[in-house]
Every structure is written in structure tokens, then in C-alpha cells.
Amino acid sequence: MPSTKRYLFVLVAGLVLCLSGTLAASNGHEGHESVEKSSFAGQLWMMNPCPGIDKSAFPIDGTNLLRYHEGGNNVSIHLRFTGKGMHGDNPVKTYLHANAHAAAGASFYDMPFESVWIEKGSPNFKFLGTIRVGFNPDGTGFANIQGQDGYQLLCTNDRDDDADRKHEDNDKDDKD
């Protein structure tokens, strides 16, 4: 995976750009629970790790949705990014999601994430790792990939154009 390691900076920098920014949070109350839901634009860069595919990095533009649900002493955090872009002449779409349940009151939360990448005309692939998500003292959100060696790029060798929808159909935020 030498070529993958070479592009690590591009991958991590792209995901940091995608997942950080000023969040316009809206507060809702469901019973005695507190829900914060934030949406913001993002961009990330990726490369297709499958054999025989052009290894140049390509951009994806999309939208992040961050949901923080506090109930009593526990929180549920859900982060989702959906985006589209082009890799040369091939359209690409992606879906990234992360979930965690933890004790309330922490300044950040480490969450495993999975992303599914569909590149028309090429095998699909996944990007897996850990994202640290939290809120700065001024209320803005942040999300950063953790660890340079703690990620995986996996060629799935399938060409299912709806692979991302299979994840979205099970995602509570998609039903809101």
C-alpha cells in the first residue's frame, strides 16, 4: 500500500475540511431530551485504491449532518456526509457515517466511521477509520481523523451503483 500511504495527507486533510466548520446548530426538545442537529457544507479528497485504477486524488462536494442527542447521563452522536464528484470522466458518489453512544459531558467523542464510494465504471471501495467529534468553546463543531495508521482503504470489487443507498436506507436521519 505504498501509494495509499503517499496520499494519506490528502485523505486526512480532505476529510478534516469536510468535517470541520462553523455549525449552525438548532435545538429541539423531545420530552426531557435535548437534540442538537447541525448541517454544513463540506469537501473531501479521495483516491480509488482498487488495482488498475488511476490513483490521482479527486474532490467530492457534499453536506454534513451532525446530530447530538442527550438523554439523562448518556449521549448519542451521529455524523453523516453525502457527496458527489468526478474522478476524471467518471462520476463518483459517497456516503460516510459514524455513530457513538457514550456518557454525556465529554469535550469530544471518538467514533468509528465507514464510508462507501461508488465510482461509475470502476470497482467500489470503502474507507474506514476513527473520527474525533466535538464542540469548541465557541460552539463550533469539529471532526478530525485519528491516527495515521488507523484507517483502511478497501476495494470491495463490486460495481453496485446503489451500494451507498443500502446504508442510507437504514439511517434514521434519512427518514427525518
Sequence and secondary structure as in RCSB ss.txt:
>XXXX:A:sequence
MPSTKRYLFVLVAGLVLCLSGTLAASNGHEGHESVEKSSFAGQLWMMNPCPGIDKSAFPIDGTNLLRYHEGGNNV
SIHLRFTGKGMHGDNPVKTYLHANAHAAAGASFYDMPFESVWIEKGSPNFKFLGTIRVGFNPDGTGFANIQGQDG
YQLLCTNDRDDDADRKHEDNDKDDKD
>XXXX:A:secstr
 HHHHHTHHHHHHHHHHHH B    EEEEETTEEEEEEEEEEEEEE   STTS    EEEEEEEEEEEEEETTEE
EEEEEEEEEEEETTEEEEEEEEEEEEEETT SEEEEEEEEEEEETTS  EEEEEEEEEEE TTS EEEEE  SSS
 EEEE     TTHHHHHHTT GGGG 
